[in-house]
Structure formats: C-alpha cells, structure tokens
Amino acid sequence: MKTLRFHFRTATLALSAAGLFASQAMAIPVIEPDQASPIVLAASDCYAIGQQVAQQNGGTLAKASASTRGGQPVCVIVVLVPGKDGQRPRRSEIVVPQN
C-alpha cells in the first residue's frame, strides 16, 4: 500500500511540475517587435540642461527629469533660488523643451 501511495505522490508531483513548466513556456512571447526601441539618454541631457538653467537663475539644481507634455519631450527642472534677506530658498519649477 505504501508503494502505491509513493508512486501516486511521485506522479502527482511530476504532472504538477510539467504543468508549471508548460505554463511558463506558453508565457514567453513568441513574436518579437519589428523595431528595436532606441536608447534615449534623456536623464543626462536633462541634467546638463538643468545645470545651465540653474546657473542662469542664480540658484542650485535640485532635480532634473525627462517627461512628455503635449506629445513633446521636455525636461522638468527644479531650481532652488536663494531667498532675499536670509529667507529660505524658493523652489522654482521650469519646463524646458528637450533638444
């Protein structure tokens, strides 16, 4: 009787494993895209643009990130401009077209 249980348990585990592997094989995409998506180094471009904008405004660059607005790629730049008479810095968000 123990031999029958052992074989039944082994067969159940084998079928479960086979089903798991088959489901993973079906999950792999068969069709690859025709075009390779281009690699865009937007973060470094936006950072360089952000440093220029911060320098023009007399502040320090806090954040530079790439975004899309109105279908156009833009850089969202956050600059901390020093406050007047010892006040805390102002946060200025500037949107610049990414070229």
Distance bins in CASP14 RR format, pairs under 12 A and 6 or more apart:
PFRMAT RR
TARGET T0000
AUTHOR 0000-0000-0000
RMODE 2
METHOD distances of the structure
MODEL  1
1 7 0 0 0 0 0 1 0 0 0 0 0
1 8 0 0 0 0 0 1 0 0 0 0 0
2 8 0 0 0 0 0 1 0 0 0 0 0
2 9 0 0 0 0 0 1 0 0 0 0 0
3 9 0 0 0 0 0 1 0 0 0 0 0
3 10 0 0 0 0 0 1 0 0 0 0 0
4 10 0 0 0 0 0 1 0 0 0 0 0
4 11 0 0 0 0 0 1 0 0 0 0 0
5 11 0 0 0 0 0 1 0 0 0 0 0
5 12 0 0 0 0 0 1 0 0 0 0 0
6 12 0 0 0 0 0 1 0 0 0 0 0
6 13 0 0 0 0 0 1 0 0 0 0 0
7 13 0 0 0 0 0 1 0 0 0 0 0
7 14 0 0 0 0 0 1 0 0 0 0 0
8 14 0 0 0 0 0 1 0 0 0 0 0
8 15 0 0 0 0 0 1 0 0 0 0 0
9 15 0 0 0 0 0 1 0 0 0 0 0
9 16 0 0 0 0 0 1 0 0 0 0 0
10 16 0 0 0 0 0 1 0 0 0 0 0
10 17 0 0 0 0 0 1 0 0 0 0 0
11 17 0 0 0 0 0 1 0 0 0 0 0
11 18 0 0 0 0 0 1 0 0 0 0 0
12 18 0 0 0 0 0 1 0 0 0 0 0
12 19 0 0 0 0 0 1 0 0 0 0 0
13 19 0 0 0 0 0 1 0 0 0 0 0
13 20 0 0 0 0 0 1 0 0 0 0 0
14 20 0 0 0 0 0 1 0 0 0 0 0
14 21 0 0 0 0 0 1 0 0 0 0 0
15 21 0 0 0 0 0 1 0 0 0 0 0
15 22 0 0 0 0 0 1 0 0 0 0 0
16 22 0 0 0 0 0 1 0 0 0 0 0
16 23 0 0 0 0 0 1 0 0 0 0 0
17 23 0 0 0 0 0 1 0 0 0 0 0
17 24 0 0 0 0 0 1 0 0 0 0 0
18 24 0 0 0 0 0 1 0 0 0 0 0
18 25 0 0 0 0 0 1 0 0 0 0 0
19 25 0 0 0 0 1 0 0 0 0 0 0
19 26 0 0 0 0 1 0 0 0 0 0 0
19 27 0 0 0 0 0 1 0 0 0 0 0
20 26 0 0 0 0 0 1 0 0 0 0 0
20 27 0 0 0 0 0 1 0 0 0 0 0
21 27 0 0 0 0 0 1 0 0 0 0 0
21 28 0 0 0 0 0 1 0 0 0 0 0
22 28 0 0 0 0 0 1 0 0 0 0 0
40 46 0 0 0 0 0 1 0 0 0 0 0
40 66 1 0 0 1 0 0 0 0 0 0 0
40 68 0 0 0 0 0 1 0 0 0 0 0
40 73 0 0 0 0 1 0 0 0 0 0 0
40 98 0 0 0 0 1 0 0 0 0 0 0
41 47 0 0 0 0 0 1 0 0 0 0 0
41 48 0 0 0 0 0 1 0 0 0 0 0
41 66 0 0 0 0 1 0 0 0 0 0 0
41 98 0 0 0 0 0 1 0 0 0 0 0
42 48 0 0 0 0 0 1 0 0 0 0 0
42 49 0 0 0 0 1 0 0 0 0 0 0
42 64 0 0 0 0 1 0 0 0 0 0 0
42 65 0 0 0 0 1 0 0 0 0 0 0
42 66 1 1 0 0 0 0 0 0 0 0 0
42 67 0 0 0 0 1 0 0 0 0 0 0
42 68 0 0 0 0 0 1 0 0 0 0 0
42 73 1 0 0 1 0 0 0 0 0 0 0
42 74 0 0 0 0 1 0 0 0 0 0 0
42 75 1 0 0 1 0 0 0 0 0 0 0
42 76 0 0 0 0 0 1 0 0 0 0 0
42 98 1 0 0 1 0 0 0 0 0 0 0
42 99 0 0 0 0 0 1 0 0 0 0 0
43 49 0 0 0 0 0 1 0 0 0 0 0
43 50 0 0 0 0 0 1 0 0 0 0 0
43 63 0 0 0 0 0 1 0 0 0 0 0
43 64 1 0 0 1 0 0 0 0 0 0 0
43 65 1 0 0 1 0 0 0 0 0 0 0
43 66 1 0 0 1 0 0 0 0 0 0 0
43 67 0 0 0 0 0 1 0 0 0 0 0
43 75 0 0 0 0 1 0 0 0 0 0 0
43 76 0 0 0 0 0 1 0 0 0 0 0
43 98 0 0 0 0 0 1 0 0 0 0 0
44 50 0 0 0 0 0 1 0 0 0 0 0
44 51 0 0 0 0 0 1 0 0 0 0 0
44 64 0 0 0 0 1 0 0 0 0 0 0
44 65 0 0 0 0 0 1 0 0 0 0 0
44 66 0 0 0 0 1 0 0 0 0 0 0
44 75 0 0 0 0 0 1 0 0 0 0 0
44 98 0 0 0 0 0 1 0 0 0 0 0
45 51 0 0 0 0 0 1 0 0 0 0 0
45 52 0 0 0 0 0 1 0 0 0 0 0
45 64 0 0 0 0 1 0 0 0 0 0 0
45 65 0 0 0 0 0 1 0 0 0 0 0
45 66 1 0 0 1 0 0 0 0 0 0 0
45 73 0 0 0 0 1 0 0 0 0 0 0
45 74 0 0 0 0 0 1 0 0 0 0 0
45 75 1 0 0 1 0 0 0 0 0 0 0
45 77 0 0 0 0 0 1 0 0 0 0 0
45 96 0 0 0 0 0 1 0 0 0 0 0
45 97 0 0 0 0 0 1 0 0 0 0 0
45 98 1 0 0 1 0 0 0 0 0 0 0
45 99 0 0 0 0 1 0 0 0 0 0 0
46 52 0 0 0 0 0 1 0 0 0 0 0
46 53 0 0 0 0 1 0 0 0 0 0 0
46 61 0 0 0 0 0 1 0 0 0 0 0
46 63 0 0 0 0 1 0 0 0 0 0 0
46 64 1 0 1 0 0 0 0 0 0 0 0
46 65 1 0 0 1 0 0 0 0 0 0 0
46 66 1 0 1 0 0 0 0 0 0 0 0
46 67 0 0 0 0 1 0 0 0 0 0 0
46 73 0 0 0 0 1 0 0 0 0 0 0
46 74 0 0 0 0 1 0 0 0 0 0 0
46 75 1 1 0 0 0 0 0 0 0 0 0
46 76 1 0 0 1 0 0 0 0 0 0 0
46 77 1 0 0 1 0 0 0 0 0 0 0
46 78 0 0 0 0 0 1 0 0 0 0 0
46 94 0 0 0 0 0 1 0 0 0 0 0
46 95 0 0 0 0 0 1 0 0 0 0 0
46 96 0 0 0 0 1 0 0 0 0 0 0
46 97 0 0 0 0 0 1 0 0 0 0 0
46 98 1 0 0 1 0 0 0 0 0 0 0
46 99 0 0 0 0 0 1 0 0 0 0 0
47 53 0 0 0 0 0 1 0 0 0 0 0
47 54 0 0 0 0 0 1 0 0 0 0 0
47 61 1 0 0 1 0 0 0 0 0 0 0
47 62 0 0 0 0 0 1 0 0 0 0 0
47 63 0 0 0 0 1 0 0 0 0 0 0
47 64 1 0 1 0 0 0 0 0 0 0 0
47 65 0 0 0 0 1 0 0 0 0 0 0
47 66 0 0 0 0 1 0 0 0 0 0 0
47 75 0 0 0 0 1 0 0 0 0 0 0
47 76 0 0 0 0 0 1 0 0 0 0 0
47 77 0 0 0 0 1 0 0 0 0 0 0
47 78 0 0 0 0 0 1 0 0 0 0 0
47 96 0 0 0 0 0 1 0 0 0 0 0
47 98 0 0 0 0 0 1 0 0 0 0 0
48 54 0 0 0 0 0 1 0 0 0 0 0
48 55 0 0 0 0 0 1 0 0 0 0 0
48 61 0 0 0 0 0 1 0 0 0 0 0
48 64 0 0 0 0 1 0 0 0 0 0 0
48 75 0 0 0 0 1 0 0 0 0 0 0
48 77 0 0 0 0 0 1 0 0 0 0 0
48 96 0 0 0 0 0 1 0 0 0 0 0
48 98 0 0 0 0 0 1 0 0 0 0 0
48 99 0 0 0 0 0 1 0 0 0 0 0
49 55 0 0 0 0 0 1 0 0 0 0 0
49 56 0 0 0 0 0 1 0 0 0 0 0
49 61 0 0 0 0 1 0 0 0 0 0 0
49 64 1 0 0 1 0 0 0 0 0 0 0
49 65 0 0 0 0 0 1 0 0 0 0 0
49 66 0 0 0 0 1 0 0 0 0 0 0
49 73 0 0 0 0 0 1 0 0 0 0 0
49 74 0 0 0 0 1 0 0 0 0 0 0
49 75 1 0 1 0 0 0 0 0 0 0 0
49 76 0 0 0 0 0 1 0 0 0 0 0
49 77 1 0 0 1 0 0 0 0 0 0 0
49 79 0 0 0 0 0 1 0 0 0 0 0
49 94 0 0 0 0 1 0 0 0 0 0 0
49 95 0 0 0 0 0 1 0 0 0 0 0
49 96 1 0 1 0 0 0 0 0 0 0 0
49 97 0 0 0 0 1 0 0 0 0 0 0
49 98 1 0 0 1 0 0 0 0 0 0 0
49 99 0 0 0 0 1 0 0 0 0 0 0
50 56 0 0 0 0 1 0 0 0 0 0 0
50 57 0 0 0 0 1 0 0 0 0 0 0
50 59 0 0 0 0 0 1 0 0 0 0 0
50 60 0 0 0 0 0 1 0 0 0 0 0
50 61 1 0 1 0 0 0 0 0 0 0 0
50 62 0 0 0 0 1 0 0 0 0 0 0
50 63 0 0 0 0 1 0 0 0 0 0 0
50 64 1 0 1 0 0 0 0 0 0 0 0
50 65 0 0 0 0 0 1 0 0 0 0 0
50 66 0 0 0 0 0 1 0 0 0 0 0
50 74 0 0 0 0 0 1 0 0 0 0 0
50 75 1 0 0 1 0 0 0 0 0 0 0
50 76 0 0 0 0 1 0 0 0 0 0 0
50 77 1 0 1 0 0 0 0 0 0 0 0
50 78 0 0 0 0 1 0 0 0 0 0 0
50 79 1 0 0 1 0 0 0 0 0 0 0
50 92 0 0 0 0 0 1 0 0 0 0 0
50 93 0 0 0 0 0 1 0 0 0 0 0
50 94 0 0 0 0 1 0 0 0 0 0 0
50 95 0 0 0 0 0 1 0 0 0 0 0
50 96 1 0 0 1 0 0 0 0 0 0 0
50 98 0 0 0 0 0 1 0 0 0 0 0
51 57 0 0 0 0 0 1 0 0 0 0 0
51 58 0 0 0 0 0 1 0 0 0 0 0
51 59 0 0 0 0 0 1 0 0 0 0 0
51 60 0 0 0 0 1 0 0 0 0 0 0
51 61 1 0 1 0 0 0 0 0 0 0 0
51 62 0 0 0 0 0 1 0 0 0 0 0
51 63 0 0 0 0 0 1 0 0 0 0 0
51 64 1 0 0 1 0 0 0 0 0 0 0
51 75 0 0 0 0 0 1 0 0 0 0 0
51 77 0 0 0 0 1 0 0 0 0 0 0
51 79 0 0 0 0 1 0 0 0 0 0 0
51 96 0 0 0 0 0 1 0 0 0 0 0
52 58 0 0 0 0 0 1 0 0 0 0 0
52 59 0 0 0 0 0 1 0 0 0 0 0
52 61 0 0 0 0 1 0 0 0 0 0 0
52 64 0 0 0 0 0 1 0 0 0 0 0
52 75 0 0 0 0 0 1 0 0 0 0 0
52 77 0 0 0 0 1 0 0 0 0 0 0
52 79 0 0 0 0 0 1 0 0 0 0 0
52 94 0 0 0 0 0 1 0 0 0 0 0
52 96 0 0 0 0 1 0 0 0 0 0 0
53 59 0 0 0 0 1 0 0 0 0 0 0
53 60 0 0 0 0 0 1 0 0 0 0 0
53 61 1 0 0 1 0 0 0 0 0 0 0
53 62 0 0 0 0 0 1 0 0 0 0 0
53 63 0 0 0 0 0 1 0 0 0 0 0
53 64 0 0 0 0 1 0 0 0 0 0 0
53 75 0 0 0 0 1 0 0 0 0 0 0
53 76 0 0 0 0 0 1 0 0 0 0 0
53 77 1 0 1 0 0 0 0 0 0 0 0
53 78 0 0 0 0 1 0 0 0 0 0 0
53 79 1 0 0 1 0 0 0 0 0 0 0
53 80 0 0 0 0 0 1 0 0 0 0 0
53 81 0 0 0 0 0 1 0 0 0 0 0
53 92 0 0 0 0 1 0 0 0 0 0 0
53 93 0 0 0 0 0 1 0 0 0 0 0
53 94 1 0 1 0 0 0 0 0 0 0 0
53 95 0 0 0 0 0 1 0 0 0 0 0
53 96 1 0 0 1 0 0 0 0 0 0 0
53 97 0 0 0 0 0 1 0 0 0 0 0
54 60 1 0 1 0 0 0 0 0 0 0 0
54 61 1 0 1 0 0 0 0 0 0 0 0
54 62 0 0 0 0 1 0 0 0 0 0 0
54 63 0 0 0 0 0 1 0 0 0 0 0
54 64 0 0 0 0 1 0 0 0 0 0 0
54 77 1 0 0 1 0 0 0 0 0 0 0
54 78 0 0 0 0 1 0 0 0 0 0 0
54 79 1 0 1 0 0 0 0 0 0 0 0
54 80 0 0 0 0 1 0 0 0 0 0 0
54 81 0 0 0 0 1 0 0 0 0 0 0
54 82 0 0 0 0 0 1 0 0 0 0 0
54 89 0 0 0 0 0 1 0 0 0 0 0
54 92 0 0 0 0 1 0 0 0 0 0 0
54 94 0 0 0 0 1 0 0 0 0 0 0
54 96 0 0 0 0 0 1 0 0 0 0 0
55 61 0 0 0 0 1 0 0 0 0 0 0
55 77 0 0 0 0 0 1 0 0 0 0 0
55 79 0 0 0 0 1 0 0 0 0 0 0
55 81 0 0 0 0 0 1 0 0 0 0 0
56 77 0 0 0 0 0 1 0 0 0 0 0
56 79 0 0 0 0 1 0 0 0 0 0 0
56 81 0 0 0 0 0 1 0 0 0 0 0
56 92 0 0 0 0 0 1 0 0 0 0 0
56 94 0 0 0 0 1 0 0 0 0 0 0
56 96 0 0 0 0 0 1 0 0 0 0 0
57 77 0 0 0 0 1 0 0 0 0 0 0
57 78 0 0 0 0 0 1 0 0 0 0 0
57 79 1 0 1 0 0 0 0 0 0 0 0
57 80 0 0 0 0 1 0 0 0 0 0 0
57 81 1 0 1 0 0 0 0 0 0 0 0
57 82 0 0 0 0 0 1 0 0 0 0 0
57 89 0 0 0 0 0 1 0 0 0 0 0
57 90 0 0 0 0 1 0 0 0 0 0 0
57 91 0 0 0 0 0 1 0 0 0 0 0
57 92 1 0 0 1 0 0 0 0 0 0 0
57 93 0 0 0 0 0 1 0 0 0 0 0
57 94 1 0 0 1 0 0 0 0 0 0 0
57 96 0 0 0 0 0 1 0 0 0 0 0
58 79 1 0 0 1 0 0 0 0 0 0 0
58 80 0 0 0 0 1 0 0 0 0 0 0
58 81 1 0 0 1 0 0 0 0 0 0 0
58 82 1 0 0 1 0 0 0 0 0 0 0
58 83 0 0 0 0 0 1 0 0 0 0 0
58 89 0 0 0 0 0 1 0 0 0 0 0
58 90 0 0 0 0 0 1 0 0 0 0 0
58 92 0 0 0 0 0 1 0 0 0 0 0
59 77 0 0 0 0 0 1 0 0 0 0 0
59 78 0 0 0 0 0 1 0 0 0 0 0
59 79 1 0 1 0 0 0 0 0 0 0 0
59 80 1 0 0 1 0 0 0 0 0 0 0
59 81 1 0 1 0 0 0 0 0 0 0 0
59 82 1 0 0 1 0 0 0 0 0 0 0
59 83 0 0 0 0 1 0 0 0 0 0 0
59 89 1 0 0 1 0 0 0 0 0 0 0
59 90 0 0 0 0 1 0 0 0 0 0 0
59 91 0 0 0 0 0 1 0 0 0 0 0
59 92 0 0 0 0 1 0 0 0 0 0 0
59 94 0 0 0 0 0 1 0 0 0 0 0
60 77 0 0 0 0 0 1 0 0 0 0 0
60 78 0 0 0 0 0 1 0 0 0 0 0
60 79 1 0 0 1 0 0 0 0 0 0 0
60 80 1 0 1 0 0 0 0 0 0 0 0
60 81 0 0 0 0 1 0 0 0 0 0 0
60 82 0 0 0 0 1 0 0 0 0 0 0
60 83 0 0 0 0 0 1 0 0 0 0 0
60 89 0 0 0 0 1 0 0 0 0 0 0
60 90 0 0 0 0 0 1 0 0 0 0 0
60 91 0 0 0 0 0 1 0 0 0 0 0
60 92 0 0 0 0 0 1 0 0 0 0 0
61 75 0 0 0 0 0 1 0 0 0 0 0
61 76 0 0 0 0 0 1 0 0 0 0 0
61 77 1 0 0 1 0 0 0 0 0 0 0
61 78 1 0 0 1 0 0 0 0 0 0 0
61 79 1 0 0 1 0 0 0 0 0 0 0
61 80 0 0 0 0 1 0 0 0 0 0 0
61 81 0 0 0 0 0 1 0 0 0 0 0
61 91 0 0 0 0 0 1 0 0 0 0 0
61 92 0 0 0 0 0 1 0 0 0 0 0
61 93 0 0 0 0 0 1 0 0 0 0 0
61 94 0 0 0 0 0 1 0 0 0 0 0
62 76 0 0 0 0 0 1 0 0 0 0 0
62 77 0 0 0 0 1 0 0 0 0 0 0
62 78 1 0 1 0 0 0 0 0 0 0 0
62 79 1 0 0 1 0 0 0 0 0 0 0
62 80 1 0 1 0 0 0 0 0 0 0 0
62 81 0 0 0 0 0 1 0 0 0 0 0
62 89 0 0 0 0 1 0 0 0 0 0 0
62 90 0 0 0 0 0 1 0 0 0 0 0
62 91 1 0 0 1 0 0 0 0 0 0 0
62 92 0 0 0 0 1 0 0 0 0 0 0
62 93 0 0 0 0 1 0 0 0 0 0 0
62 94 0 0 0 0 0 1 0 0 0 0 0
63 75 0 0 0 0 0 1 0 0 0 0 0
63 76 1 0 0 1 0 0 0 0 0 0 0
63 77 1 0 0 1 0 0 0 0 0 0 0
63 78 1 1 0 0 0 0 0 0 0 0 0
63 79 0 0 0 0 1 0 0 0 0 0 0
63 80 0 0 0 0 1 0 0 0 0 0 0
63 91 0 0 0 0 1 0 0 0 0 0 0
63 92 0 0 0 0 0 1 0 0 0 0 0
63 93 0 0 0 0 1 0 0 0 0 0 0
63 94 0 0 0 0 0 1 0 0 0 0 0
64 74 0 0 0 0 0 1 0 0 0 0 0
64 75 1 0 0 1 0 0 0 0 0 0 0
64 76 1 0 0 1 0 0 0 0 0 0 0
64 77 1 0 1 0 0 0 0 0 0 0 0
64 78 1 0 0 1 0 0 0 0 0 0 0
64 79 0 0 0 0 1 0 0 0 0 0 0
64 93 0 0 0 0 0 1 0 0 0 0 0
64 94 0 0 0 0 1 0 0 0 0 0 0
64 95 0 0 0 0 0 1 0 0 0 0 0
64 96 0 0 0 0 1 0 0 0 0 0 0
64 98 0 0 0 0 0 1 0 0 0 0 0
65 73 0 0 0 0 0 1 0 0 0 0 0
65 74 0 0 0 0 1 0 0 0 0 0 0
65 75 1 0 0 1 0 0 0 0 0 0 0
65 76 1 0 1 0 0 0 0 0 0 0 0
65 77 0 0 0 0 1 0 0 0 0 0 0
65 78 0 0 0 0 1 0 0 0 0 0 0
65 93 0 0 0 0 0 1 0 0 0 0 0
65 94 0 0 0 0 0 1 0 0 0 0 0
65 95 0 0 0 0 0 1 0 0 0 0 0
65 96 0 0 0 0 0 1 0 0 0 0 0
65 98 0 0 0 0 0 1 0 0 0 0 0
66 72 0 0 0 0 0 1 0 0 0 0 0
66 73 1 0 0 1 0 0 0 0 0 0 0
66 74 1 0 0 1 0 0 0 0 0 0 0
66 75 1 0 0 1 0 0 0 0 0 0 0
66 76 1 0 0 1 0 0 0 0 0 0 0
66 77 0 0 0 0 0 1 0 0 0 0 0
66 95 0 0 0 0 0 1 0 0 0 0 0
66 96 0 0 0 0 0 1 0 0 0 0 0
66 97 0 0 0 0 0 1 0 0 0 0 0
66 98 1 0 0 1 0 0 0 0 0 0 0
67 73 1 0 0 1 0 0 0 0 0 0 0
67 74 1 0 1 0 0 0 0 0 0 0 0
67 75 1 0 0 1 0 0 0 0 0 0 0
67 76 1 0 1 0 0 0 0 0 0 0 0
67 77 0 0 0 0 0 1 0 0 0 0 0
67 93 0 0 0 0 0 1 0 0 0 0 0
67 95 1 0 0 1 0 0 0 0 0 0 0
67 96 0 0 0 0 0 1 0 0 0 0 0
67 97 0 0 0 0 0 1 0 0 0 0 0
67 98 0 0 0 0 1 0 0 0 0 0 0
68 74 1 0 0 1 0 0 0 0 0 0 0
68 75 0 0 0 0 0 1 0 0 0 0 0
68 76 0 0 0 0 0 1 0 0 0 0 0
68 95 0 0 0 0 0 1 0 0 0 0 0
68 97 0 0 0 0 0 1 0 0 0 0 0
68 98 0 0 0 0 1 0 0 0 0 0 0
69 75 0 0 0 0 0 1 0 0 0 0 0
69 76 0 0 0 0 1 0 0 0 0 0 0
69 95 1 0 0 1 0 0 0 0 0 0 0
69 96 0 0 0 0 0 1 0 0 0 0 0
69 97 0 0 0 0 1 0 0 0 0 0 0
69 98 0 0 0 0 0 1 0 0 0 0 0
70 95 0 0 0 0 0 1 0 0 0 0 0
70 97 0 0 0 0 0 1 0 0 0 0 0
71 97 0 0 0 0 0 1 0 0 0 0 0
71 98 0 0 0 0 0 1 0 0 0 0 0
72 95 0 0 0 0 0 1 0 0 0 0 0
72 96 0 0 0 0 0 1 0 0 0 0 0
72 97 1 0 0 1 0 0 0 0 0 0 0
72 98 1 0 0 1 0 0 0 0 0 0 0
72 99 0 0 0 0 0 1 0 0 0 0 0
73 95 0 0 0 0 0 1 0 0 0 0 0
73 96 0 0 0 0 0 1 0 0 0 0 0
73 97 1 0 0 1 0 0 0 0 0 0 0
73 98 1 0 1 0 0 0 0 0 0 0 0
73 99 0 0 0 0 1 0 0 0 0 0 0
74 93 0 0 0 0 0 1 0 0 0 0 0
74 94 0 0 0 0 0 1 0 0 0 0 0
74 95 1 0 1 0 0 0 0 0 0 0 0
74 96 1 0 0 1 0 0 0 0 0 0 0
74 97 1 0 1 0 0 0 0 0 0 0 0
74 98 1 0 1 0 0 0 0 0 0 0 0
74 99 0 0 0 0 0 1 0 0 0 0 0
75 93 0 0 0 0 0 1 0 0 0 0 0
75 94 0 0 0 0 1 0 0 0 0 0 0
75 95 1 0 0 1 0 0 0 0 0 0 0
75 96 1 0 1 0 0 0 0 0 0 0 0
75 97 1 0 0 1 0 0 0 0 0 0 0
75 98 1 0 1 0 0 0 0 0 0 0 0
75 99 0 0 0 0 1 0 0 0 0 0 0
76 92 0 0 0 0 0 1 0 0 0 0 0
76 93 1 0 0 1 0 0 0 0 0 0 0
76 94 1 0 0 1 0 0 0 0 0 0 0
76 95 1 0 1 0 0 0 0 0 0 0 0
76 96 0 0 0 0 1 0 0 0 0 0 0
76 97 0 0 0 0 0 1 0 0 0 0 0
76 98 0 0 0 0 1 0 0 0 0 0 0
77 91 0 0 0 0 0 1 0 0 0 0 0
77 92 0 0 0 0 1 0 0 0 0 0 0
77 93 1 0 0 1 0 0 0 0 0 0 0
77 94 1 0 1 0 0 0 0 0 0 0 0
77 95 1 0 0 1 0 0 0 0 0 0 0
77 96 1 0 0 1 0 0 0 0 0 0 0
77 97 0 0 0 0 0 1 0 0 0 0 0
77 98 0 0 0 0 0 1 0 0 0 0 0
78 89 0 0 0 0 0 1 0 0 0 0 0
78 90 0 0 0 0 0 1 0 0 0 0 0
78 91 1 0 0 1 0 0 0 0 0 0 0
78 92 1 0 0 1 0 0 0 0 0 0 0
78 93 1 0 1 0 0 0 0 0 0 0 0
78 94 1 0 0 1 0 0 0 0 0 0 0
78 95 0 0 0 0 0 1 0 0 0 0 0
78 96 0 0 0 0 0 1 0 0 0 0 0
79 89 0 0 0 0 1 0 0 0 0 0 0
79 90 0 0 0 0 1 0 0 0 0 0 0
79 91 1 0 0 1 0 0 0 0 0 0 0
79 92 1 0 1 0 0 0 0 0 0 0 0
79 93 1 0 0 1 0 0 0 0 0 0 0
79 94 1 0 0 1 0 0 0 0 0 0 0
79 95 0 0 0 0 0 1 0 0 0 0 0
79 96 0 0 0 0 0 1 0 0 0 0 0
80 88 0 0 0 0 1 0 0 0 0 0 0
80 89 1 0 1 0 0 0 0 0 0 0 0
80 90 1 0 0 1 0 0 0 0 0 0 0
80 91 1 0 0 1 0 0 0 0 0 0 0
80 92 1 0 0 1 0 0 0 0 0 0 0
80 93 0 0 0 0 0 1 0 0 0 0 0
80 94 0 0 0 0 0 1 0 0 0 0 0
81 87 0 0 0 0 0 1 0 0 0 0 0
81 88 0 0 0 0 0 1 0 0 0 0 0
81 89 1 0 0 1 0 0 0 0 0 0 0
81 90 1 0 1 0 0 0 0 0 0 0 0
81 91 0 0 0 0 1 0 0 0 0 0 0
81 92 1 0 1 0 0 0 0 0 0 0 0
81 93 0 0 0 0 0 1 0 0 0 0 0
81 94 0 0 0 0 0 1 0 0 0 0 0
82 88 0 0 0 0 1 0 0 0 0 0 0
82 89 1 0 1 0 0 0 0 0 0 0 0
82 90 0 0 0 0 1 0 0 0 0 0 0
82 91 0 0 0 0 0 1 0 0 0 0 0
82 92 0 0 0 0 0 1 0 0 0 0 0
83 89 1 0 1 0 0 0 0 0 0 0 0
83 90 1 0 1 0 0 0 0 0 0 0 0
83 91 0 0 0 0 0 1 0 0 0 0 0
83 92 0 0 0 0 0 1 0 0 0 0 0
84 90 0 0 0 0 1 0 0 0 0 0 0
END
